Amino acid sequence: MKEKREFRYILCVFLASLCFSTGGLFIKLIPWSALAINGARNLIGATVIGIFILVTHRKIVFNKRVLVGALSMIGVTTLFAISNKLTTAANAIVLQFTAPVFVILLMAILYGQKPGKVDILTCCAVLFGVVLFFVDGIQAGNILGNITAVLSGICYAGVFMMNTGENADALSSCFIGQLAAGLIFTPLCFRETDFSLPVVAAVLALGLIQVGGAYILFSIGIQHTPPVTASLITGMEPILNPLLVAAFYGERVSPLSVVGSVVVVSSIIAYNVWLSRKPSGQMS
């Protein structure tokens, strides 16, 4: 019975990763500005999470840690939407996937948790992969989109840390952040002109599936799924995301970006595998 319960939570993380992976495709399919898209999807997502909170009788927590998490949520969703419009979906999601490196740096700065040798080697490997993206960005004119994607990775690190420390509440951070982003940016939708059925359907899918549903599944699954296991499962997102865009939108990735993707994704996954095998309390 215990194994079945654990599998259910792992399945929730897996399904959340699948939902997250649809973001690049839906954003590409919607001919709106990035901020309008982000406002609409966050408002819908906040509504979904709000209903979930009401049904499950959970309380919304508001404190300094929750606020920092909410600001991280606003940053990552906004910057990811912008980067998807300025660069390829592959570049946007893989550069966002550098978040664990920024988690290492933030833990060192905020909590005095000094990185070990493996941490530093991982950071260097990921940095090398990022450099390949920027060389490619200069050649293809995607440099601004790549910079925005890296900034989204920094904010994503804050999202990963939403449960860090006392009085933290990840679901409250998600709800408050998405509601704030929705209220701020949704009015920009009135400037748009294309409200055809395919466009509206894509916007609804972003809000219901890629934001609201995904974060509910993730918040449930992460409660009883080890962080390393969750990190490995979500590692499928930077692979599946560009594949969906290539299959249904026809976007192709340059050879240099492919090499950068392999370096970044393999480095993060290898780091998580190493963490899972490291004895508790052992220095890296």
C-alpha atoms as a printed R data frame, in Angstrom:
    type eleno elety resid chain resno       x      y       z
1   ATOM     1    CA   MET     A     1   0.000  0.000   0.000
2   ATOM     2    CA   LYS     A     2   2.859  2.378   0.874
3   ATOM     3    CA   GLU     A     3   4.465  1.791  -2.526
4   ATOM     4    CA   LYS     A     4   1.158  2.571  -4.253
5   ATOM     5    CA   ARG     A     5   0.792  5.849  -2.342
6   ATOM     6    CA   GLU     A     6   4.371  6.851  -3.193
7   ATOM     7    CA   PHE     A     7   3.753  6.018  -6.852
8   ATOM     8    CA   ARG     A     8   0.687  8.282  -6.884
9   ATOM     9    CA   TYR     A     9   2.736 11.239  -5.680
10  ATOM    10    CA   ILE     A    10   5.507 10.519  -8.198
11  ATOM    11    CA   LEU     A    11   2.818 10.263 -10.894
12  ATOM    12    CA   CYS     A    12   1.560 13.725  -9.893
13  ATOM    13    CA   VAL     A    13   5.053 15.181 -10.411
14  ATOM    14    CA   PHE     A    14   5.301 13.391 -13.766
15  ATOM    15    CA   LEU     A    15   1.927 14.709 -14.934
16  ATOM    16    CA   ALA     A    16   2.873 18.202 -13.738
17  ATOM    17    CA   SER     A    17   6.021 18.018 -15.856
18  ATOM    18    CA   LEU     A    18   3.950 17.023 -18.889
19  ATOM    19    CA   CYS     A    19   1.670 20.014 -18.277
20  ATOM    20    CA   PHE     A    20   4.631 22.385 -17.904
21  ATOM    21    CA   SER     A    21   6.056 21.088 -21.196
22  ATOM    22    CA   THR     A    22   3.131 22.449 -23.221
23  ATOM    23    CA   GLY     A    23   4.006 26.075 -22.422
24  ATOM    24    CA   GLY     A    24   6.379 26.734 -25.306
25  ATOM    25    CA   LEU     A    25   3.977 25.392 -27.930
26  ATOM    26    CA   PHE     A    26   0.887 27.258 -26.704
27  ATOM    27    CA   ILE     A    27   2.788 30.561 -26.359
28  ATOM    28    CA   LYS     A    28   4.106 30.191 -29.908
29  ATOM    29    CA   LEU     A    29   0.582 29.508 -31.222
30  ATOM    30    CA   ILE     A    30  -0.961 32.622 -29.643
31  ATOM    31    CA   PRO     A    31  -0.379 35.787 -31.760
32  ATOM    32    CA   TRP     A    32  -0.600 38.100 -28.733
33  ATOM    33    CA   SER     A    33   2.091 40.046 -26.926
34  ATOM    34    CA   ALA     A    34   4.001 38.088 -24.293
35  ATOM    35    CA   LEU     A    35   2.626 40.218 -21.433
36  ATOM    36    CA   ALA     A    36  -0.979 39.798 -22.560
37  ATOM    37    CA   ILE     A    37  -0.510 36.029 -22.784
38  ATOM    38    CA   ASN     A    38   1.106 35.939 -19.371
39  ATOM    39    CA   GLY     A    39  -1.690 37.980 -17.806
40  ATOM    40    CA   ALA     A    40  -4.458 35.800 -19.187
41  ATOM    41    CA   ARG     A    41  -2.829 32.472 -18.339
42  ATOM    42    CA   ASN     A    42  -1.985 33.591 -14.802
43  ATOM    43    CA   LEU     A    43  -5.488 34.891 -14.127
44  ATOM    44    CA   ILE     A    44  -6.972 31.587 -15.285
45  ATOM    45    CA   GLY     A    45  -4.333 29.641 -13.350
46  ATOM    46    CA   ALA     A    46  -5.010 31.641 -10.167
47  ATOM    47    CA   THR     A    47  -8.733 30.908 -10.542
48  ATOM    48    CA   VAL     A    48  -8.034 27.166 -10.824
49  ATOM    49    CA   ILE     A    49  -5.729 27.184  -7.789
50  ATOM    50    CA   GLY     A    50  -8.192 29.365  -5.849
51  ATOM    51    CA   ILE     A    51 -10.985 26.846  -6.458
52  ATOM    52    CA   PHE     A    52  -8.639 24.037  -5.371
53  ATOM    53    CA   ILE     A    53  -7.834 25.914  -2.144
54  ATOM    54    CA   LEU     A    54 -11.537 26.426  -1.409
55  ATOM    55    CA   VAL     A    55 -12.465 22.803  -2.128
56  ATOM    56    CA   THR     A    56  -9.628 21.422   0.004
57  ATOM    57    CA   HIS     A    57 -10.272 23.962   2.785
58  ATOM    58    CA   ARG     A    58  -6.690 25.156   2.807
59  ATOM    59    CA   LYS     A    59  -5.758 28.528   4.232
60  ATOM    60    CA   ILE     A    60  -3.888 31.143   2.230
61  ATOM    61    CA   VAL     A    61  -0.735 32.119   4.097
62  ATOM    62    CA   PHE     A    62   0.752 35.596   3.699
63  ATOM    63    CA   ASN     A    63   4.156 36.507   5.117
64  ATOM    64    CA   LYS     A    64   7.595 37.603   3.946
65  ATOM    65    CA   ARG     A    65   8.645 34.172   2.643
66  ATOM    66    CA   VAL     A    66   5.357 33.664   0.819
67  ATOM    67    CA   LEU     A    67   5.732 37.137  -0.723
68  ATOM    68    CA   VAL     A    68   9.246 36.370  -1.985
69  ATOM    69    CA   GLY     A    69   7.917 33.162  -3.533
70  ATOM    70    CA   ALA     A    70   5.039 35.085  -5.140
71  ATOM    71    CA   LEU     A    71   7.465 37.621  -6.636
72  ATOM    72    CA   SER     A    72   9.541 34.722  -7.985
73  ATOM    73    CA   MET     A    73   6.387 33.277  -9.558
74  ATOM    74    CA   ILE     A    74   5.553 36.603 -11.222
75  ATOM    75    CA   GLY     A    75   9.115 36.860 -12.514
76  ATOM    76    CA   VAL     A    76   9.430 33.347 -13.912
77  ATOM    77    CA   THR     A    77   6.071 33.302 -15.713
78  ATOM    78    CA   THR     A    78   6.529 36.791 -17.173
79  ATOM    79    CA   LEU     A    79  10.145 36.354 -18.285
80  ATOM    80    CA   PHE     A    80   9.468 32.878 -19.708
81  ATOM    81    CA   ALA     A    81   6.612 34.215 -21.829
82  ATOM    82    CA   ILE     A    82   8.802 37.079 -23.099
83  ATOM    83    CA   SER     A    83  11.767 34.815 -23.872
84  ATOM    84    CA   ASN     A    84   9.536 32.419 -25.839
85  ATOM    85    CA   LYS     A    85   8.626 35.309 -28.134
86  ATOM    86    CA   LEU     A    86  12.230 36.516 -28.541
87  ATOM    87    CA   THR     A    87  14.099 33.237 -28.954
88  ATOM    88    CA   THR     A    88  13.408 29.575 -29.721
89  ATOM    89    CA   ALA     A    89  11.340 27.487 -27.329
90  ATOM    90    CA   ALA     A    90  14.361 25.222 -26.832
91  ATOM    91    CA   ASN     A    91  16.598 28.108 -25.792
92  ATOM    92    CA   ALA     A    92  13.920 29.526 -23.470
93  ATOM    93    CA   ILE     A    93  13.222 26.323 -21.567
94  ATOM    94    CA   VAL     A    94  16.803 25.025 -21.369
95  ATOM    95    CA   LEU     A    95  18.187 28.350 -20.151
96  ATOM    96    CA   GLN     A    96  15.375 28.455 -17.589
97  ATOM    97    CA   PHE     A    97  16.441 24.951 -16.575
98  ATOM    98    CA   THR     A    98  19.703 26.465 -15.220
99  ATOM    99    CA   ALA     A    99  17.673 27.263 -12.055
100 ATOM   100    CA   PRO     A   100  19.426 24.633  -9.861
101 ATOM   101    CA   VAL     A   101  22.711 26.476 -10.390
102 ATOM   102    CA   PHE     A   102  21.134 29.668  -9.091
103 ATOM   103    CA   VAL     A   103  19.665 27.697  -6.180
104 ATOM   104    CA   ILE     A   104  23.233 26.697  -5.243
105 ATOM   105    CA   LEU     A   105  24.367 30.326  -5.442
106 ATOM   106    CA   LEU     A   106  21.355 31.701  -3.531
107 ATOM   107    CA   MET     A   107  21.731 29.089  -0.776
108 ATOM   108    CA   ALA     A   108  25.354 30.170  -0.412
109 ATOM   109    CA   ILE     A   109  24.475 33.886  -0.309
110 ATOM   110    CA   LEU     A   110  21.326 33.739   1.828
111 ATOM   111    CA   TYR     A   111  21.979 30.768   4.097
112 ATOM   112    CA   GLY     A   112  25.782 30.506   4.111
113 ATOM   113    CA   GLN     A   113  25.658 27.020   2.573
114 ATOM   114    CA   LYS     A   114  29.019 26.938   0.818
115 ATOM   115    CA   PRO     A   115  29.116 24.987  -2.477
116 ATOM   116    CA   GLY     A   116  31.391 21.955  -2.669
117 ATOM   117    CA   LYS     A   117  33.601 20.783  -5.508
118 ATOM   118    CA   VAL     A   118  30.810 18.972  -7.346
119 ATOM   119    CA   ASP     A   119  28.530 22.007  -6.980
120 ATOM   120    CA   ILE     A   120  31.198 24.245  -8.490
121 ATOM   121    CA   LEU     A   121  31.950 21.797 -11.311
122 ATOM   122    CA   THR     A   122  28.234 21.618 -12.130
123 ATOM   123    CA   CYS     A   123  28.016 25.421 -12.201
124 ATOM   124    CA   CYS     A   124  31.018 25.606 -14.549
125 ATOM   125    CA   ALA     A   125  29.587 22.957 -16.882
126 ATOM   126    CA   VAL     A   126  26.203 24.685 -17.029
127 ATOM   127    CA   LEU     A   127  27.907 28.056 -17.566
128 ATOM   128    CA   PHE     A   128  29.787 26.572 -20.531
129 ATOM   129    CA   GLY     A   129  26.504 25.358 -22.016
130 ATOM   130    CA   VAL     A   130  24.957 28.807 -21.491
131 ATOM   131    CA   VAL     A   131  27.903 30.429 -23.277
132 ATOM   132    CA   LEU     A   132  27.166 28.248 -26.317
133 ATOM   133    CA   PHE     A   133  23.607 29.573 -26.333
134 ATOM   134    CA   PHE     A   134  24.832 33.164 -26.240
135 ATOM   135    CA   VAL     A   135  27.313 32.599 -29.068
136 ATOM   136    CA   ASP     A   136  24.434 31.148 -31.072
137 ATOM   137    CA   GLY     A   137  22.184 34.026 -29.965
138 ATOM   138    CA   ILE     A   138  24.618 36.617 -31.303
139 ATOM   139    CA   GLN     A   139  24.694 34.822 -34.647
140 ATOM   140    CA   ALA     A   140  20.915 34.350 -34.865
141 ATOM   141    CA   GLY     A   141  19.849 37.650 -33.299
142 ATOM   142    CA   ASN     A   142  18.320 35.938 -30.252
143 ATOM   143    CA   ILE     A   143  20.639 37.448 -27.644
144 ATOM   144    CA   LEU     A   144  17.898 39.453 -25.859
145 ATOM   145    CA   GLY     A   145  15.643 36.390 -25.684
146 ATOM   146    CA   ASN     A   146  18.494 34.317 -24.247
147 ATOM   147    CA   ILE     A   147  19.244 36.944 -21.591
148 ATOM   148    CA   THR     A   148  15.556 37.024 -20.638
149 ATOM   149    CA   ALA     A   149  15.521 33.223 -20.410
150 ATOM   150    CA   VAL     A   150  18.495 33.230 -18.016
151 ATOM   151    CA   LEU     A   151  16.731 35.832 -15.865
152 ATOM   152    CA   SER     A   152  13.693 33.531 -15.789
153 ATOM   153    CA   GLY     A   153  16.032 30.803 -14.547
154 ATOM   154    CA   ILE     A   154  17.068 33.037 -11.632
155 ATOM   155    CA   CYS     A   155  13.405 33.602 -10.751
156 ATOM   156    CA   TYR     A   156  12.729 29.878 -11.167
157 ATOM   157    CA   ALA     A   157  15.370 29.244  -8.508
158 ATOM   158    CA   GLY     A   158  13.182 31.302  -6.176
159 ATOM   159    CA   VAL     A   159  10.212 29.100  -7.096
160 ATOM   160    CA   PHE     A   160  12.211 25.970  -6.186
161 ATOM   161    CA   MET     A   161  12.971 27.597  -2.826
162 ATOM   162    CA   MET     A   162   9.322 28.470  -2.030
163 ATOM   163    CA   ASN     A   163   9.203 25.765   0.659
164 ATOM   164    CA   THR     A   164  12.553 26.782   2.178
165 ATOM   165    CA   GLY     A   165  12.437 28.104   5.717
166 ATOM   166    CA   GLU     A   166   9.760 28.379   8.379
167 ATOM   167    CA   ASN     A   167   6.292 29.695   7.556
168 ATOM   168    CA   ALA     A   168   6.809 29.057   3.834
169 ATOM   169    CA   ASP     A   169   3.808 27.855   1.821
170 ATOM   170    CA   ALA     A   170   4.393 27.062  -1.852
171 ATOM   171    CA   LEU     A   171   0.744 26.899  -2.891
172 ATOM   172    CA   SER     A   172   0.021 30.298  -1.323
173 ATOM   173    CA   SER     A   173   3.016 31.756  -3.172
174 ATOM   174    CA   CYS     A   174   1.756 30.276  -6.440
175 ATOM   175    CA   PHE     A   175  -1.762 31.614  -5.928
176 ATOM   176    CA   ILE     A   176  -0.733 35.122  -4.854
177 ATOM   177    CA   GLY     A   177   1.913 35.426  -7.565
178 ATOM   178    CA   GLN     A   178  -0.365 34.225 -10.341
179 ATOM   179    CA   LEU     A   179  -3.265 36.379  -9.162
180 ATOM   180    CA   ALA     A   180  -1.032 39.483  -9.042
181 ATOM   181    CA   ALA     A   181   0.428 38.807 -12.500
182 ATOM   182    CA   GLY     A   182  -3.059 38.167 -13.843
183 ATOM   183    CA   LEU     A   183  -4.477 41.404 -12.472
184 ATOM   184    CA   ILE     A   184  -1.479 43.445 -13.677
185 ATOM   185    CA   PHE     A   185  -1.149 42.108 -17.218
186 ATOM   186    CA   THR     A   186  -4.610 40.829 -18.257
187 ATOM   187    CA   PRO     A   187  -5.873 44.362 -19.195
188 ATOM   188    CA   LEU     A   188  -3.289 44.255 -22.026
189 ATOM   189    CA   CYS     A   189  -5.479 41.614 -23.693
190 ATOM   190    CA   PHE     A   190  -7.895 44.386 -24.706
191 ATOM   191    CA   ARG     A   191  -5.236 45.650 -27.112
192 ATOM   192    CA   GLU     A   192  -5.274 42.359 -29.018
193 ATOM   193    CA   THR     A   193  -7.392 41.802 -32.106
194 ATOM   194    CA   ASP     A   194  -7.317 38.041 -32.699
195 ATOM   195    CA   PHE     A   195  -9.859 36.270 -30.495
196 ATOM   196    CA   SER     A   196 -10.525 33.360 -32.837
197 ATOM   197    CA   LEU     A   197 -11.466 29.975 -31.393
198 ATOM   198    CA   PRO     A   198  -7.969 28.416 -31.784
199 ATOM   199    CA   VAL     A   199  -6.348 31.396 -30.034
200 ATOM   200    CA   VAL     A   200  -8.843 31.450 -27.146
201 ATOM   201    CA   ALA     A   201  -8.521 27.663 -26.799
202 ATOM   202    CA   ALA     A   202  -4.719 27.960 -26.576
203 ATOM   203    CA   VAL     A   203  -5.017 30.686 -23.906
204 ATOM   204    CA   LEU     A   204  -7.447 28.555 -21.880
205 ATOM   205    CA   ALA     A   205  -5.128 25.547 -22.216
206 ATOM   206    CA   LEU     A   206  -2.208 27.616 -20.924
207 ATOM   207    CA   GLY     A   207  -4.152 28.745 -17.875
208 ATOM   208    CA   LEU     A   208  -5.936 25.489 -17.074
209 ATOM   209    CA   ILE     A   209  -3.188 22.988 -17.928
210 ATOM   210    CA   GLN     A   210   0.233 24.638 -18.073
211 ATOM   211    CA   VAL     A   211  -0.225 26.935 -15.056
212 ATOM   212    CA   GLY     A   212  -3.177 26.036 -12.796
213 ATOM   213    CA   GLY     A   213  -3.322 22.278 -13.204
214 ATOM   214    CA   ALA     A   214   0.445 21.844 -13.348
215 ATOM   215    CA   TYR     A   215   1.154 23.702 -10.104
216 ATOM   216    CA   ILE     A   216  -1.649 21.880  -8.252
217 ATOM   217    CA   LEU     A   217  -0.267 18.504  -9.351
218 ATOM   218    CA   PHE     A   218   3.257 19.590  -8.490
219 ATOM   219    CA   SER     A   219   2.285 20.867  -5.033
220 ATOM   220    CA   ILE     A   220   0.571 17.537  -4.288
221 ATOM   221    CA   GLY     A   221   3.349 15.350  -5.650
222 ATOM   222    CA   ILE     A   222   6.245 17.213  -4.050
223 ATOM   223    CA   GLN     A   223   4.801 16.605  -0.554
224 ATOM   224    CA   HIS     A   224   5.895 12.961  -0.579
225 ATOM   225    CA   THR     A   225   8.341 12.788  -3.486
226 ATOM   226    CA   PRO     A   226  12.047 13.249  -2.684
227 ATOM   227    CA   PRO     A   227  13.394 16.524  -4.148
228 ATOM   228    CA   VAL     A   228  16.037 14.712  -6.210
229 ATOM   229    CA   THR     A   229  13.431 12.361  -7.681
230 ATOM   230    CA   ALA     A   230  11.216 15.330  -8.519
231 ATOM   231    CA   SER     A   231  14.154 17.139 -10.142
232 ATOM   232    CA   LEU     A   232  14.961 14.121 -12.292
233 ATOM   233    CA   ILE     A   233  11.334 13.740 -13.388
234 ATOM   234    CA   THR     A   234  11.003 17.435 -14.296
235 ATOM   235    CA   GLY     A   235  14.200 17.044 -16.332
236 ATOM   236    CA   MET     A   236  11.989 15.784 -19.153
237 ATOM   237    CA   GLU     A   237  10.507 19.286 -19.598
238 ATOM   238    CA   PRO     A   238  13.450 20.901 -21.458
239 ATOM   239    CA   ILE     A   239  13.492 17.890 -23.780
240 ATOM   240    CA   LEU     A   240   9.770 17.496 -24.435
241 ATOM   241    CA   ASN     A   241   9.015 21.240 -24.703
242 ATOM   242    CA   PRO     A   242  11.079 21.918 -27.886
243 ATOM   243    CA   LEU     A   243  10.029 18.576 -29.375
244 ATOM   244    CA   LEU     A   244   6.361 19.617 -29.150
245 ATOM   245    CA   VAL     A   245   7.177 22.997 -30.714
246 ATOM   246    CA   ALA     A   246   9.171 21.344 -33.514
247 ATOM   247    CA   ALA     A   247   6.412 18.806 -34.208
248 ATOM   248    CA   PHE     A   248   3.400 21.154 -34.173
249 ATOM   249    CA   TYR     A   249   4.907 24.585 -34.902
250 ATOM   250    CA   GLY     A   250   7.829 23.670 -37.155
251 ATOM   251    CA   GLU     A   251  10.493 25.531 -35.174
252 ATOM   252    CA   ARG     A   252  14.001 24.166 -35.601
253 ATOM   253    CA   VAL     A   253  17.017 24.433 -33.312
254 ATOM   254    CA   SER     A   254  20.541 25.292 -34.493
255 ATOM   255    CA   PRO     A   255  23.376 22.755 -33.989
256 ATOM   256    CA   LEU     A   256  25.150 25.030 -31.475
257 ATOM   257    CA   SER     A   257  21.979 25.317 -29.374
258 ATOM   258    CA   VAL     A   258  21.591 21.540 -29.481
259 ATOM   259    CA   VAL     A   259  25.108 21.145 -28.059
260 ATOM   260    CA   GLY     A   260  24.338 23.746 -25.390
261 ATOM   261    CA   SER     A   261  21.105 21.931 -24.525
262 ATOM   262    CA   VAL     A   262  22.908 18.614 -24.098
263 ATOM   263    CA   VAL     A   263  25.563 20.214 -21.869
264 ATOM   264    CA   VAL     A   264  23.046 22.021 -19.626
265 ATOM   265    CA   VAL     A   265  20.469 19.231 -19.302
266 ATOM   266    CA   SER     A   266  23.017 16.410 -18.848
267 ATOM   267    CA   SER     A   267  24.944 18.460 -16.249
268 ATOM   268    CA   ILE     A   268  21.818 19.151 -14.163
269 ATOM   269    CA   ILE     A   269  20.584 15.557 -14.393
270 ATOM   270    CA   ALA     A   270  24.036 14.161 -13.543
271 ATOM   271    CA   TYR     A   271  24.192 16.513 -10.546
272 ATOM   272    CA   ASN     A   272  20.819 15.283  -9.302
273 ATOM   273    CA   VAL     A   273  21.881 11.641  -9.729
274 ATOM   274    CA   TRP     A   274  25.010 12.387  -7.720
275 ATOM   275    CA   LEU     A   275  22.920 14.014  -4.975
276 ATOM   276    CA   SER     A   276  20.705 10.914  -4.773
277 ATOM   277    CA   ARG     A   277  23.771  8.695  -4.165
278 ATOM   278    CA   LYS     A   278  25.602 11.003  -1.732
279 ATOM   279    CA   PRO     A   279  25.455  9.818   1.878
280 ATOM   280    CA   SER     A   280  23.537 12.197   4.140
281 ATOM   281    CA   GLY     A   281  25.753 14.900   5.588
282 ATOM   282    CA   GLN     A   282  28.682 14.215   3.241
283 ATOM   283    CA   MET     A   283  30.429 17.308   1.884
284 ATOM   284    CA   SER     A   284  30.529 17.654  -1.900
